[in-house]
């Protein structure tokens, strides 16, 4: 699902870049620059959403330089999970969207590869070399068109002079590698086949190719003779999208362009309109302001929540399916932190970046509840589900009651989630530093198993992550409300 979100961001960039082209640049006669603009913005549309930069916060996140204790891997005995959703095995809506998209992409790629194969097959035909072009004479199918430096010509339909004009035109396409642009577009179309803007991009780029070739060819010959040849060879027959057709539509626009004056050089300044657009898109999609570690966020409640993301730095924790525990735990923490702030819960975080912390540093912050996020792994890929780990409260009955209350609230709400199981028995662990040394009641929330496909799919789905984070925050608010009433 994350990839679908990425493609939607690409589509937004593409639409804005193309809108700028239509409004400011399309009518300019700087065809080479227009080609560069279209190609560059096409590639930038894919690049910008994939870039991730962090803006420096006003207050630097604190670093810890004390002697580090070894971070122990938190993993308890595997328990039988409670299956919350009986329909877990069926496709979710997000899965359905993804597989539909994937099917469309495969079909588009298959058709495109077949069309390329057809052209490559024809390049093996007998040809004649004319000024760097490989001319292949043929009477049927696609004619009077080119593919790289291969030109397919129906010589019976052309006079000697007309053939010279046509070859000059196709030589421009070959020399400037216009076919390479078409191949790039074909690949981008296979990824964005659902987006109409990519087809407008294709039409605009092909138009620029023809305008450029027309301009150069008409300079070498009479514009009137060239225009008459365009009309005489006009064809509305659909060609292979990789080919450059000498006289394809829109014919009227091309002829009008032949007799239109060149744009004044001062209008080249219009291309600077891309700069503010590029800055805005980069700011929106590529830059992210990190939260400040151990900074208590403003809120109306007196309740203080401490959040910890397990592992970090060189300590990756559990791994599975290309994902690591340290990254997913941090991602869930950030989402819980954001939602908690929105709901006026004061939060302290032990880390909001990928850094290694000692166990002492993890329990340093003072609060009313500490939740440490972890993920599990097991040699058995069928083992799954969320687990709650609590420490041994010993003789501290007040702390024991609080642990029972928060465990119940978390289980009650987490068990309502669709798509992931929850263990209904909090596991008491005596040997974990973070549970025993925390001054506040502390819980380790094992969010699922990275070695289980269903858990991993759930935990890496942004929509499910938001649901999980919302549920955790709701449980904490209910818990703090109960504590408030009992005071």
KOLLOKE-201088 format. One record per residue (C-alpha): residue in one letter; x, y, z. Coordinates in steps of 0.02 Angstrom, whole numbers, plus 50000, padded with zeros to 5 digits. Each point is the difference from the previous one (the first is absolute). Layout:
residues N
aXYZ...
end
This chain:
residues 487
x500005000050000x501475011650033x500464998549816x498255005449949x500185015550110x501675003349916x499194999049827x498635012050055x501345012550053x500864997449832x498345003549914x499775016350096x501755005949951x499704994949820x498345009549991x500765016050072x501524999449886x498914996849848x498795013950049x501485012050007x500554994249828x498285002949923x499785017150081x501715007549968x501094989849882x498994990449871x499815014549877x501865004350002x501034994749850x501514994450103x499644981949958x501644992650065x499775008750167x498184994250008x500594982349970x501265001750142x498655007250114x498794985749966x501314986550024x500775008150154x498335003050088x499454982349958x501534993050088x499865012650141x498204994750030x500644982650039x501525006050097x499285013350117x498794988650098x501374987150023x501235012350078x500015002250188x500895014650081x499875006150178x499935018350042x501105004350149x498935003350154x500245016050098x500564990050151x501204985949965x499424982950055x501034994750151x501334986849974x500514987950135x501834996550029x499964989950160x500634982250005x498714989349911x499294984450073x499694985749881x498235001349931x499194983250028x498824993249869x498254999750071x499154984049953x498844989650106x499324982549985x498824998449851x498194999050056x498454994449908x499245015549920x498185005150001x499425002649822x499015015949997x499505000149817x499374983849924x500175007549827x501865003350018x500404988549854x498965010249878x500675014649900x499815017150080x499465015149897x501805006249998x500604983049938x498655000249866x500585017149940x501814994549995x499704983749906x498855008949876x501375012849970x501314986349984x498954990749872x499785015949897x501875003350006x500424982249944x498765000949856x500665016949945x501824994150010x499614984149904x499145009549859x501415012849994x501354986649994x499074991249859x499945016249899x501855002950027x500334982149947x499025002949839x501105014949957x501634991250045x499464985649888x499835011949853x501725007550030x500724983449944x499315003149825x501105005049854x500415018650006x500935013549902x501155012450088x499625018349957x500935013550098x500064990150161x498224993449986x499544981949968x498585000949875x498844985249984x498775000049855x498304992650035x498265002649926x498804994450136x499785002250187x500945014550078x500885010749869x500795017449989x500544999150180x501584996650101x500694990450150x501695006650059x501005000849835x498894987349910x498805008249876x498564990349922x499505007449832x498724996149866x501065006349854x498584997749875x499005013850086x501435012849994x500955009649868x501885001650014x499865017650073x498654994850122x501074985550060x501445012050030x498885011150107x499334985250097x501754993250034x500575017150060x498535000450120x500334982450067x501865003750016x499575013350129x499064986950103x501454987849986x501365012850038x499125007050153x499524982650066x498145004150007x499614981450001x500894998550168x498765012750070x498584989049939x500734984850088x500145009750163x498185005549979x499494982149967x500764994250163x499225014450097x498314996349920x500124982050058x500165006450180x498685013749983x498804991949877x498525005550108x500485018549992x499395010149849x501375013050027x501354987949941x499104998349833x499935019049984x501865000150036x500274987449861x498995010349875x500925016050050x501724992049983x499574992549831x499355016949944x501645008350051x500994986749907x499035003449840x500075019050019x501884999150021x500244988649849x498795010649897x500925016050042x501714993249951x499354991549842x499015015449943x501585010450019x500904988749877x498554999849877x498565011449954x498695000950138x498624999549868x500674984249919x500254991950170x498235004450056x499274992749839x500964983850029x499314999050177x498245001649932x500324987749860x500634986650118x498765003650140x499474984150086x498814997150144x500504981850013x500594996050178x501844995650001x501064990250121x500285012750142x501894997949985x500025006149819x500195017749938x498705002449864x500475013149869x498245006649978x498974995450151x498675011050078x499825013650061x500455005549823x499175017150009x501005005150153x501644994849918x499655010149842x499505015350101x501634998450097x500994999949837x499405017449958x500055007150178x501395011850049x501314993950122x499675005150181x501055014850063x501524995050101x499385009750152x498594987350021x501284987050055x499775007550173x498334990750006x500964984050033x500465006850171x498204996750054x500574982450037x501095005950145x498635005050125x499004984749950x501514988750027x500335007850170x498194998050056x499874981949945x501674995650081x499455008550160x498354990650004x500584982749949x501874998650034x500325010050158x499464994850172x500255008750165x500514987450133x499295000650175x501215004550139x500484985350108x499545000750184x499055016249972x498395000750098x498635005349880x498675012450052x498324993150056x498575003950116x500074984050101x501084997550154x500304982149945x501734997449924x500324985749880x501764993749965x500234991349832x501504989449955x500454992149833x501034984350028x501744997449930x500765012949880x501655004249916x501014984449964x498794989550103x498654995449873x499034988350113x498854987449916x500004999049810x498834992749871x499465003149821x501285013949977x499375009750152x500885002950165x499285001750176x500915016350037x499225008949849x498214994150020x500025002850188x500585017949970x498685002849867x498604994250115x500705010850141x499975015449888x498204996849951x499464997050180x500945015750051x499135010649867x498254993650041x500295001650188x500515018249977x498465003349894x498954993150144x500885010550132x501034986250080x501705005550062x501354988949925x501844997150031x500934989549872x501654991250030x500505000849817x499245007049841x501464996049887x500994984449960x501215000350147x500654987650126x499485002850181x500574991150156x498704991950112x500375013250132x499585013849878x498374991549953x499345001050179x500735017150039x498425010149959x498705002250138x498174997249959x498394991250049x500164985649876x501394993149891x499614990049843x501444992449903x499634994349822x500794984249934x499694986749867x500224981450014x500754986149896x499914981050006x500704985349902x498194994549975x499235012149871x498254995550061x500285007850172x499145016850000x499125013450100x500235014750118x500674996450175x500035010350160x501534998050112x499975006950178x501284999750139x499874992450171x499265013550112x500484990250156x499295007550159x499465016049913x498134996749994x499605017249931x501164997249853x499264982649973x498245007349991x500555012949873x500844986749893x498404989650006x498965015049948x501085005449853x500204981949943x498124997950000x499685016249906x501304995749868x499354982349978x498185005549995x500325012549859x501364990949904x498914984349990x498745010349899x501255002749860x499674990349840x501444990749925x501154996150146x499864988550152x500275005450181x500574989050144x498745001850142x501264995550136x501285013550047x501674991350022x500925003950161x501885001249972x501195002150145x501665002449910x499715015049886x500895015850054x498775012449926x498524992050090x500844998450168x500975016450008x498665011849938x499295010950139x498315000349909x498974984549957x500824993249842x499374988949861x500914992749852x498814999049854x500554986549878x499035006049848x500094983949900x501184987849915x501075005849854x500234981649956x498114998049976x499385005949830x498305005950063x500745009850146x501335007649888x498745005449869x498925007750136x501435009450083x500715006849836x498325006349936x499905019050036x498114999150024x500154985750125x501425009150088x498865015050026x498614988850066x501224991750120x500705016750060x498255007150026x499494984750100x501545001150112x499685018550035x498164996750037x500504986450124x501215011850087x498705013950013x498744987850074x501314994150123x500465017750052x498155004450020x499764985150117x501515005550103x499305017650009x498324994050064x500824989450136x501005014550072
end
